[in-house]
Amino acid sequence: MSAQPTFAEALAIWGRVGLLSFGGPAGQIALMHRIIVDEHKWLTEQQFLNALNFCMLLPGPEAMQLATYSGWRLHGVKGGLAAGLLFVLPGALVVLALAFIYATLGKVPAVEAVFFGVKAAVLVIVVEALLRIAKRALKRGADWLLAAASFVAIFFLDAPFPLIILAAAIVGYALGSNAAHGEGAVHEPVPLARTAATIALWLGIWILPLGAIAALLGPTHVLAQTGAFFSKLAVVTFGGAYAVLAYMAQQAVETHGWLTAGEMLDGLGLAETTPGPLILVTEFVGTLAGFRSGGGSSWVMGLAGAAVTLWATFAPCFLWIFAGAPYVERIGSNARLSGALAGVTAAVVGVILNLALWFALHVLFEKVTAIDHGPLRLWTPELATFDWMAGALSLLAAILLLWRHMGIITVLAICAGLGLGLRTML
């Protein structure tokens, strides 16, 4: 690794990551790998993969938790807080502004046009990272088989994400590791009392403010309801936001009546095209729920709804990371447990391939349908809906990134500008 950065140096990089974290988990993981491992070498390849595997096992947005772990690895709790918050806040501010605009004006075509170009560039970043991670992570024949099996299971069979990861961990544990990473290294024991204290502290930070809101305003108040609902959601969000979107949409639309089904789809579209984790779609829902609650100023209630939703969604992420992070390197130094992580690594490559292919289909085609053929589920694009503008921008991004080796910010800016221009003129 290169020399450890100062906190100020790291802070600037976490801000850059947060501003550029487009493209869902695959794009965000790709971006962090490029910046943290390739450019600055703050984490080794194996440390990054161990952390990614660990975050994949947790509920919540894995990319945000990977950023939090990376910050913790460099500068402890303050580093983890800085990295995690800066990963979320830029996107949260954008989603908040767009949610308010949407609540008052409806859709915003110019914003959609800008992010249309951004998505085309992110597609290339995702593919580049997938190839790089696969080359470094898949070292044995068993790794390739696990990666292929996990891709088939999640893309074609719609298998539950936690089941895929669990199966890969079991297979990896049985196979063991040819050489545990860091084997023989001395790791300072982590007192269970310290872990228990961390859990108690972050449980309090997460739950007590939401409990106080419910006690002051009553359990039926919209802020109490959003706090309770999104806290439950935070505990079951294994496999990223897509794993719970159907449940969240059903509850938000049919049970609570916070927004319509069409508005839910619009919110998802905004979250997909803005920086930050896709789970920020919860902020869109919380903002509209507060804005329309009729409990006072619409703007104040919308802001409060967004704040409560963000708190309930992301406070648990810091709990999982700060409680579990001290054990990640210890797991990697044990041959059997390292084998389990290697199995998870291989499965994660298959999962990222699934995300990349799903993302590519939805960028390049205007209409993609999931068609069931018995136990098989096939994402099938309508060829007539191929978006030549998205294809052209993706090709341009590939030339600029892979051949000319331009910086990510430059390429994103070029594609965003061209996306706006093309959508405006045509």
N, C-alpha and C positions, 0 to 999 in steps of 0.2 A: 504494500500500500504506500501511497505518497504520504508526506508529512500531514499529521492531523491538522485540519483547518482551525482557525480561530472561530469563536462563536459568530462574530460579525461576518466572516467570510461564508460560513455555512448558511447564515440567515439570508444572505443575498441569493444563494443557490436555491434554498427552499422557496423563496419568493418567485424565482424564475420557474421552478418546477410547477408551482401553483398556477402561474399565469399561462403555462403552456400545456397543462394537463388535459388535453382534448382526447377524444376517441375512446372513452370508456376504459375499463381496466386493462385491456390489451395495449392500447396506446399509451396509457399512463405508466404501466410497467416497463414498456419499451423506452419511454422517455427517461425514466429514472435509471434504468440500466445503462443507457448511453451516457448520462451525465455523471452518475455516482461511481460506476465501475469503469467505463471506458475513458471518459475525459479526465476525471479527477482522482480516480483510483482510491477513493475513501473506503470502499469495501472491496474485498476480493470477490472473484466470481463465486466461490463457494459460500462465502458469508452472505452474499446477496441471495443465492438460491436457497440456502438454509432459512433465511428470513422470509423469503417468498413462500416457501413450503409451510412455514409456521403460520403465516397470515392467511394462507388458503384454508387452514383448518379452523379458522375463527369465524364467528358470525360478523357481518358488517362488511364494508367496502375494503377489499384486500389491498388495493393500491394505496389508499389513505393510511392504512395500518402499516404497510411497508415503509412509507415515508416516515411515519412516527417512529418505527423501530430504528430506521437508519439514523434519524436525529438523536434518538436515545443512545445508540451505539457510539456516537461521536461525543455527545455532551450531556449525557444523563437525562434526567427528567425535563430540564429546561429545553434541551435540544429536541426531545421528543415532542414536547408541547409546541415548540416553534415550527417544526417540520409538519406536524399534523395540522395545526391551525392554518398555516400558510398554504397547505395543500387544499384546504376547504374554502377559506375565506374569499379568494378572488371569484371563484365560481358562485359562491353563495351570494355575493353582492350583485353579480350579474343576473342570477336567477331572481333575486329579490326585485331588482329594477324591472326586469321583463315581466315578472308576475304582476307588479303594480300597473305597468303599461297594459298588460293583457286584461286586467280587471276593469280598466277604464276604457280602453280603445279596441280590444280584441287583438287579432294577429298583427304582427309587424313584419311585412314582407322584406324590408331592407335588412333587418337583422338576420332573417332566415337566409337571405342571399349571401351575406358575409360568411356565415357558418357553413353554408353549402360548400364554399371553396375550401374552408378549413378542413372539413371532413375528407375531402379528396386527398389532401396532403397527409393527413393522419393515417389514411389507409396504407400509404407507402412506409411510414414510420413503423406501423404495426408489423408489416411483412418483413421488414429489415430486422426488427428485433426478434421475431419468431425464428428466423433462420439462424441468427447469432446464438440465441439461447439454446436452440435444438442442437446446434453443432457442439456446444460446450457441455450440455447436460446429458445427452444420450451417448454414453460411452460403451455400453454393453448391449448384446443382442436382446437381453431381457428388458433393458430400458426402452428400446425401440418397440418391442412388443407391447409393453405397458402403455406407451404413448399412443400407439395405434388403437389399442383396445379402449382407452379412455375416450379418444376422439369418436370412435364408432358408437360407444355407449351413450355419450352425451349428444352427439349430433344426429345420429340415426335412430337411437332407441329412446331418447329423452329420459335417460336414467337420472335419478337424483344425484346432484353434485356431491353431497356428503357421502353417499354410498360409494361413488367412484373413488374418492380420496381415501376412504377407509379401506376399500379393497386393495388399492395400490400400496398403502402403508403396510397391510398385512403381508402381501406378496414380497415387498421389499424387506420387511423384517425377517421373513423366512429365508430369503436369499442372503441376507447379511450384506456387508460391504467389504470389498477387497482390502480397503484401507480406510479406516475411519478418519475423517478430517480432524486434524488436531489430536490424534491419538497419542497418548502419553503426556499431553499438556496438563498442567496443574490448574484446576479451576477452583477458585475460592468457593467454599460451600455457601449456598444461599439459605440463611436461616428461615425456617417455616414461619416464624413469628413475623419476620419482615414481610414475607409474602402476604400473610394474613392481614397485616396492618395496611399494606398497599390496597388490598381488596376492600377492606372496610372504608378506607379513605375515599376511594373512587366510587364505591357504592353510594356513600353519603353525598358526594358531589353530584352524582347523577340523580339520585332519587329525592333527596330532601327538598330542593327547590320546586320540583314538580309536585311533591306532596303538599308543600306550603300553598301553592297556587290552588290545588284542589280544596284545601281546608278553608282558604279565604273566600274563594268564589263559588264553591260548591261543586260536587262531582259532575253535574250536568252542564256546567259552563263549557263553552267551546274550547277554551284554553286547557281546562282540566282533561277534556276528552281527547284533544290532540296529544297532550303529554302522555296520557296513559296508552293510547293506541300506538304511537310511534315508539314508545319504550318497548312494548311487546314486540313490535316489528323488528327492533334492533337485535333482539335475542334470537330470532329465527331466520335472519337474513344470511343463511349459508349459501355460498355460490354466487354472491353478488346480487345486485338489485333485481335482475331478471327473474331470479328464483321466487320472488314474492310479489312481483308486480300485479299478477292477476288477483291475488288475495287483497292487496292494498287497494286496487281499483274497485273491486267489488264492495269492500267495506266503505271506502270514501264516497262512492257514488250511491250505492243502494241502501246501505245501513245508515250512514250519517247524512247523506244528501249535501255534502260540502261542495260538490261540483258535478257536472254531467259527464257521461262517458266520452263525448267528443272533446270536452275540455281536458279530461284526463290524458287523452292521446296528445293533445297540443302541449300539455305540460311535459310529457315524456319526450316529445320532439325537442323542446327547449333544453331539457336536461342533457339530451344526447349530443347537442351541438355546442354547448357551452363548456368552459373548463371546469374541472372538478369531477368528483365521483357522480355516477348516474343516479345514485340514491338521493341526490339533491332534488329529484322530482318530489320528494316528501316536502321540501320547503315550499315549492309551488302550491301543493295541496294545502299546507298549513296557512300560507299567506291568503289564499282565496277563502279558506274557512273562516279566518279571523275577519277579513275584509267584509264578508257578507253576513257576519253574525248579528249585526244590528245592536251590538252592545256598547255603542258610543261612537267615537270618531272612527270611520272606516279605515283611515290610514294608520291610526295608532293601533287598532285591533289587528290590521294586516301585519304590521311590524311585529306585534306581540306574538301572533300566530307563527310567523317565520322563526322568531327567536326560540319559542318553546319547541317547535319541531326540530330545529337544528340541535338544540340541547339534548333532546330525547334520542336523536339519531346518532350523534357523534360522541357524547360523553362516555357511553359504554365502550367505544373503541379504545379510548385511553386506558380504561380499566383492563381490558384484555391484554393490551401490549405491556403496560407497566408491571402487571402481575406476572406475565409469562416470559418477557424478554430475557431476564437473567438466566433462563434455562436453555435458550436456543443453542448456544455454543456447547454447553454440556451434553446436549442430546447429540450434537454432531461428532463428539469425541468418542461415543460408544458405538462399537462395530454394528450391533444389531439395530440400535436406534438410528444410526447413520444410514443403514440399509433401508429402514422404513422411510426416512426422509428422501433417499435417492428414488425410492418407488414413487413417492408423492411428486418429486421433481419431474419424473418421466410422465406421470399422469397430467401434471400441470401443463407440460408442453402440448399434450393433446387437447386440453381445455382451451389453451390460448389459440391453437389452430382453429378450434370450433368458434371462438369469439371472432377471430380474424376473418374466417370465411363468412360468418353471419354478417359481420360489419361490411365486408366487401359486397355481398349481395344487396344489402340495403342502401349502400352508397351508389352502386352502379345501375340499379334497377328501381323504378318507381313503384313497382308492385311485386311483392314476394309473398307467396302463400305457403303455409305449412300443410302438406297433404299427407294423410295417414294411409299407409298400405299395410294393413294388419298391424304387427308390432313396430313397423318401421315408420318413422316420420321424416319426410323429405321437404327441405326448404326449396321451393320451386319458383324461380323467377319467370315472369312473363317476358319472353325475349323481345316482344314488341315495345316494351316499356324501357328498354335500355336507354340510359341517359348519356348521350354522347358528350355533353359538357362535363359531366363527372368523370367519364373515361378520359377525356382529353386533359383535364386538370390533374388527374392521377398520373397519367403518363408524363406530363410536365414535371410533377413533383418527383417522380422516379428519376428523371434525367438530372434534375437539380440536386437531389439528395445523394443518389447513388453514383452518379457519374461525375458531376461537377463538385460534389462534396460541399455544397453550400450549408450555412448554418440553419438550424431548425426555424428560428425566428424569421429569417429572411424568406424562407420557402413558405412558411405559413402566411406571412404578410402578402407575398406575391399571389398565392392561391386565393386568399380572402378577397383581395382587390379585383382579381379576374372574375371570381365568383359573383361579386356584386355587379361588375360591369356586364357580364354575360346575362345574368338574370334580369338586369334592368333593360337591356337592349332587346332581348328576345322574349 
